[in-house]
Amino acid sequence: MRIAPLADVKEGPVVITRNGKAVAVLVATANDDDVESLVLARSPRLHKLLKKSRASIKAGRGLSSKEFWNAVSKRQTRRG
């Protein structure tokens, strides 16, 4: 295992290689939102849900903004 000071790696992404081929990238984040964004960007489950949602909207089965927020409000009320 190698140990590197944060100062050496925080300036930009660090590419981690195995046998000369990139296998991972280490990225310093500014805050928790950055971490969440990176994780969600790589989530196959989220991408599948977004694809399904876009197809539904394109087919005319989407909700207006008002309908959406009414549904959210009802759901929160039920959860107590």
N, C-alpha and C positions, 0 to 999 in steps of 0.2 A: 504494500500500500504506500502511495506517495502522499505527503502532506504538503499543502501549499498555503501560504498566508492569503487572507482575503484580498489584501492590497494587490497581490499578483494576478488575481483572477476577476476582480470586479469591474475592470475597464471594458470588458466585452465578453461575448460568448467564448467558451472554451470547448473545443471539439475534442472528444475523447475517442481514441482509436483502439482497435484490436487488430493486430497484424497489419497495420497500415491503413485500415478501413474505418471510416467514421461509424461509430455505434451509438453515440450519445452526444448531447450538447449540454453544457452547464451554463446557465444564464443567471446572473445576479438580478434580483427583483427589487423594486423600490418599495413595494408594499404587498399586502395580502391580495389586493385586487389583481395585481399582475400575476400572481401565482394562480389564482382562480381562472383568469383569462387563458393562461397557457394550458392549464389542465382541460378546460372546456373545449379549447380549440382542437385538442387531440382526442376528443371523446367520440367514438363511433356511435354510441347510443344517442348523443345529442345531435349528431349529423343526420342520423336516421329520422329522428323526431322532426328536425327542421325540414328535411326533404318531404316528409309526409304532410307537414303543415303547409308548406308552399304549394304542394299539389292540391290540397284541399281548398286553399284560397283561390288558386287559379281556376278551379272547377266551380267557384261561386259558393262554396260552403263555409266561408269565413264569417267572422263576427265583426260587427262595427265596433268602434272604440267604446261606445256607450254600452252595447250588449256585453262586451268583454268585462268591463268594470262592474256592471251589475252582477254578472256571474261570480266574479271574484268576491264582491261584497256578500252575496248570498252564502258562498262557501265559507267565508270567515265567520259569518253569523252562526252557521250550523256547527262549526268547530268550537264556538264559545270562547 
